[in-house]
């Protein structure tokens, strides 16, 4: 097999692992609350610790990448994730957990910056869009696998099943009343394995394109003053905040209002959220060939409003269906907001992309706010904060005015017709 194909496979595996370590928090939420006797607002510190690393490290990672290149960055990233996962697995206290989440989040932020130029170089520029979509599919698949892996562990830990050596070994390492901690022994092992795998790979030389190089401080300041850039930065902030503000609280909400077991049905519902989000991406790719992206955003945002309302106010069975449906309708939001942002400005797209990625910090702040409101008014009322972020996302479909619109089959047909008419008119004049 071509060595570059192996690198593409490695990058897709990295997408999978990033999601596995990132999107598990919603499934762990009820177990963490019970083990550490936390208020809802204290639970919000989890996402604050994890996603704040994205806000802090996204731009510095670009500078480090140019100096130390992809392999060293990825080794450092997974080393930090290994230390973070094992530190909590060995010392399962809440302060260590927050420190662990920040280290893992830092590693994941560094990986996000490093793998895209590597994927472009290894896969070829002409195939970059295809492999990027493949990466999102791997990312989504891990979001499904994580909660089911968690369910398998907590259902078997402590059952004294001598025939399952893996479960017996993990059971001996964790407190008897904290079976959910087992997932961090697994994460630590996976991150350590990734360090070994990456060490064995020979990486191609990657030349960063101009729009992939980090911007200087003066340019970043001027871009942040640009109203269009700022508006779309808020859009990315709201999207990630909405995504995490819903997914992080699904299992806790189902347990609180419907008595759903967080280790089985609750975890499964979180997995279904990420699974449908992945499937929604595929539908979104098709729709964008026929409908303008602004209209797609308006349609999907409106349906997300309806789904969230059904989840919050419906019956147990309705909530089990509606929460994953929110994931399905949230699926196109990131890519559409991001593309509208880049298509709304004439230059400095790489620097703007870095600023937009910093908006991922919304995933830190929104669940924290939901938790604080939940302590005051109850979790159902706290979840209303998600409506505010969703309303801003919907508004983008109204006010966005891109310089370049996404090309649909209709616009392509109109262009061909216009060209044909011009040719006929030209011939008639002659």
Helices and strands as residue ranges (DSSP letters): H 3-22, H 25-36, H 40-90, H 94-123, G 125-127, H 128-156, H 165-171, G 179-181, H 182-200, G 210-212, H 217-224, H 227-247, H 250-258, I 262-266, H 267-287, H 293-313, H 316-330, H 333-342, H 349-358, G 359-361, H 362-377, H 379-382, H 385-399, H 409-429
